[in-house]
Amino acid sequence: MPVELLPRLRMARDRIDRDYRSELDLDQLAAVAGISKFYFIRCFEAAYGETPIRYLTRRRLERAQDLLRFANLTVTEVCMAVGFSSLGSFSAKFRRLVGESPSAYRDRWAARGGPHVPGCYLFMSGVLDLAATRAPDAAGADCAVLEKPRSEGSG
């Protein structure tokens, strides 16, 4: 890998660090570095020891750990706030990296009695984007994403 490419790879890595909540794809990141997608993947891995998508996933999961420890948010809100669109894949990847489920991780830290930042404050102050915790329903309108689906009989 050419040494002169390192500053451009760093720009792409900085873009991931800054915009990890957004939907980033390899074409966008390769464009930041000014090289082809496939060459970008090889050079990024050679420079940083992991592929760009693995780095993005790890960055999201690290931020999720912070939110689960210190914010009063549901697992679903954390999942959506850090850029995942699927609670299932978020939970599976979280468990693989951390060794326990997001709920167990949050509960373990909550048992220590540390202070939590109220979720409403994080949304109102702009630290978290409220739109990131919403998903469109079948009719196209926005609706809140539930932690667990409700059964037809409950109400």
C-alpha positions in Angstrom: 0.0 0.0 0.0 1.4 3.4 -1.0 2.3 5.6 2.0 0.7 8.6 0.3 -2.6 6.9 0.5 -2.6 6.9 4.3 -4.0 10.5 4.7 -6.9 9.6 2.4 -7.6 6.4 4.3 -7.6 8.4 7.5 -10.2 10.8 5.9 -12.4 7.8 5.2 -11.9 6.5 8.8 -12.7 9.9 10.2 -15.9 9.9 8.1 -16.9 6.6 9.7 -16.1 8.0 13.2 -18.2 11.1 12.5 -21.1 9.6 10.6 -21.4 6.1 12.1 -25.1 6.6 12.7 -25.8 7.2 9.0 -26.1 4.6 6.3 -22.6 4.4 5.0 -21.6 2.2 2.2 -18.3 1.2 0.7 -18.9 3.3 -2.4 -19.2 6.5 -0.3 -16.2 5.6 1.8 -14.0 4.7 -1.2 -15.1 8.0 -2.8 -13.8 9.9 0.3 -10.4 8.1 -0.2 -10.6 8.7 -4.0 -9.9 5.1 -4.9 -12.0 2.1 -6.1 -14.1 0.2 -3.7 -12.2 -3.0 -3.8 -8.8 -1.3 -3.6 -10.1 0.7 -0.7 -11.2 -2.4 1.2 -7.7 -4.0 0.8 -5.8 -0.8 1.7 -8.1 -0.1 4.7 -7.6 -3.6 6.1 -3.8 -3.4 5.6 -3.6 0.0 7.4 -6.1 -0.7 10.3 -6.2 -4.4 10.6 -10.0 -4.8 9.8 -12.3 -4.1 6.9 -14.1 -0.8 6.8 -17.5 -2.4 7.5 -16.1 -4.3 10.5 -14.6 -1.0 11.8 -18.0 0.7 11.3 -19.8 -2.1 13.1 -17.3 -2.0 16.0 -17.6 1.8 16.3 -21.4 1.5 16.5 -21.2 -1.2 19.1 -18.7 0.8 21.2 -21.1 3.8 21.1 -24.0 1.4 22.0 -22.0 0.3 25.1 -21.6 3.9 26.2 -25.4 4.6 25.7 -26.4 1.4 27.5 -24.1 2.2 30.5 -25.0 5.9 30.9 -28.3 6.7 29.2 -31.8 5.8 30.2 -32.8 4.3 26.9 -34.3 1.1 25.7 -32.2 -1.4 23.8 -34.3 -0.6 20.7 -33.6 3.1 21.0 -29.9 2.5 21.4 -29.9 0.1 18.4 -31.5 2.7 16.2 -29.5 5.6 17.6 -26.2 4.1 16.7 -27.2 3.2 13.1 -28.5 -0.3 13.1 -31.8 -1.0 11.4 -32.4 -4.4 12.8 -32.6 -5.2 16.5 -31.9 -8.8 15.9 -28.6 -8.2 14.1 -27.6 -5.5 16.6 -28.2 -8.0 19.5 -26.3 -10.8 17.8 -23.3 -8.6 16.9 -23.3 -7.1 20.4 -23.3 -10.5 22.0 -20.5 -11.6 19.7 -18.3 -8.6 20.6 -19.2 -8.1 24.3 -20.1 -11.6 25.4 -23.6 -10.8 26.7 -26.8 -9.5 25.4 -27.4 -5.7 25.3 -30.1 -6.1 28.0 -27.9 -8.0 30.3 -25.1 -5.5 29.7 -27.4 -2.6 30.6 -28.8 -4.4 33.6 -25.3 -5.3 34.9 -24.2 -1.6 34.7 -27.5 -0.4 36.2 -27.0 -2.7 39.2 -23.9 -0.7 40.0 -26.1 2.3 40.7 -24.3 4.8 38.5 -26.2 7.9 37.3 -28.1 7.8 34.0 -28.7 10.6 31.6 -32.5 10.7 30.9 -33.2 9.7 27.3 -35.5 12.7 26.8 -32.6 15.0 27.6 -30.4 13.3 25.0 -33.0 13.7 22.3 -33.9 17.3 23.3 -30.3 18.5 23.4 -29.6 17.0 20.0 -27.1 14.4 21.3 -29.3 11.7 19.7 -31.6 12.1 16.7 -35.2 11.2 17.5 -35.8 10.3 13.8 -33.2 7.5 14.2 -35.4 5.7 16.6 -38.4 5.6 14.3 -39.2 3.4 11.4 -41.9 3.9 8.7 -45.0 1.7 9.0 -46.7 0.0 6.1 -48.8 3.1 5.3 -45.7 5.2 5.1 -46.3 7.3 8.3 -43.8 7.3 11.1 -44.4 5.1 14.1 -42.4 4.3 17.2 -40.5 1.0 17.1 -41.5 -1.3 19.9 -39.0 -3.2 22.0 -41.2 -6.3 21.8 -44.2 -6.9 19.6 -47.5 -6.9 21.4 -49.8 -9.8 21.0 -53.3 -9.3 19.6 -55.0 -10.3 22.9 -53.1 -7.8 25.1 -54.3 -4.3 25.5 
